[in-house]
Amino acid sequence: MSGRSYARRKRPYGKVIGFGMLTAALYAAVYLNAPVVMTYFTKGGVYAVLPIATVFLFSYVHGTFAGSLWSLLGIDAKRTRLQERMEKRPAATRKISRPRPRLHA
Amino acid sequence: MQEVVNFIDLNLIMVGYLFIVGFTGGLVSGFIGSGGAFVLTPGMMSLGVPGTVAVASNMCHKFPKALVGAIKRYKYGQVDIKLGLVMAASASLGVQIGIKIQQIILEKWGQAGSNLYVSLSFVLILVTVGGYVFYDARKSARRTDTAGEMVSNLARRLQRIQLPPMIHFKTADVRISLWLTLPVGFATGMLAATIAVGGFIGVPGMIYVLGASSLIASATELVIAFVMGLGGSINWALHGMVDIRLTLIILAGSLLGVQLGAIGTTYVKEHMIKIVMGTIMLIVAFSRGFAIPQYLAQLKLIEVEENTIRILSAVSFGIMCLALAVGAVIILAAMWKGRFAAEEGAELPDKGSSLEVVSQES
């Protein structure tokens, strides 16, 4: 795969800006309210859901931002045969093309 | 009753340090499937974070990082989810046994005995396994002109054993008895409970014992890290030990790093994964060697001056940081070289790459 194809690829400006702002907002929300956050997040018990859910949320938002940022900077993965092979694989579930049962009154 | 834990105040230097180590650890993890934790936990402790909080906060950043890395590498066709889940199941058992052994040692010989056990495990396992990985990587590098990555003789022999239930791991293109995957997963969990980096056994185990390629093994390790990290984090969070501020700073760097490391795997020759892993393991083993006199002195087996111990500890930690940095530099250099070759439009002399492995498999 040549470098020219990278240049042709659409750069995800919108995604970087959108998810970047969302990431910044989430980080600001945590660090500007650090005393409250720490009080509840370290209570243990059922409050354990707070840190776990937070890292999942951050990994989605910041992860999408980070991936788009590398793409924007022109750092994309090279297409390999492993990837092509996976994409060609048939889907695990097949749609069954059977006529729906109908009521015959 | 919940233990009273002091959570530290953050400053700009701490934030910068955790972000950089997070990024570097993420880069290495995205590339070889594990790494970073061995620097982060002692690093946080050196900043004044209590040990349990450092372990908990580190683990809580590890599983989302592994998740993002695994998703990224799954898109590149490198993850065998079934293999990852089978390994994670036996690894979970290994973690429990590893913790029990640690508890017995702690009760019998105290904290110094436990630390000595961890350091000796570091040195023995990492020198043996890391040395072999490095040796094999050099051998693979010399072989790249003629053939791709070879399945080890041990794995070939084990795959011939027809002991039901036999499992076919489609992406890894491995058919092997379930019973033979158990010791590898178990050892991964044991090591994770002992030195916090199970991947140093898991990845070589999947390569040399089960017969997966380096690319598939390192990517699948991220699935194991996710499953084990999630379980461990829930446990720590239930006890209120996770300092989310620290976790999120490390995560900020590591989510950038892990994706770059994952992208890097598509540009390099496959033996580079072994080179990076072997190099890091050997340097880390060397660094832990400097920590051993301190624990021997605490157990009153030798006499060492206080000042000497302080210097040895600092040297040990410094070399450990160096291990991570060297790994990151090798990854970035290999990636840069591969990318440059791709942009030039030239065919890589890449007989050991994933491309060649696939063509051999098909």
Interface residues (C-beta under 8 A of the other chain):
Chain A: M1 S2 G3 R4 Y6 Y27 V30 Y31 A34 V37 M38 F41 T42 K43 G44 G45 Y47 A48 V49 L50 P51 I52 T54 V55 F56 F58 S59 H62 G63 A66 G67 L69 W70 I75 D76 A77 K78 R79 T80 R81 L82 Q83 E84 R85 M86 E87
Chain B: Q2 V5 F7 C60 H61 F63 P64 K65 L67 V68 K72 K75 Y76 G77 Q78 T171 L215 L230 S233 I234 A237 L238 H239 G240 M241 V242 D243 I244 R245 T247 L248 L251 A252 L255 L256 Q259 L260 A262 I263 T266 Y267 G338 R339 A342 E343 E344 G345 S353 S354 L355 V357 V358 S359 S362
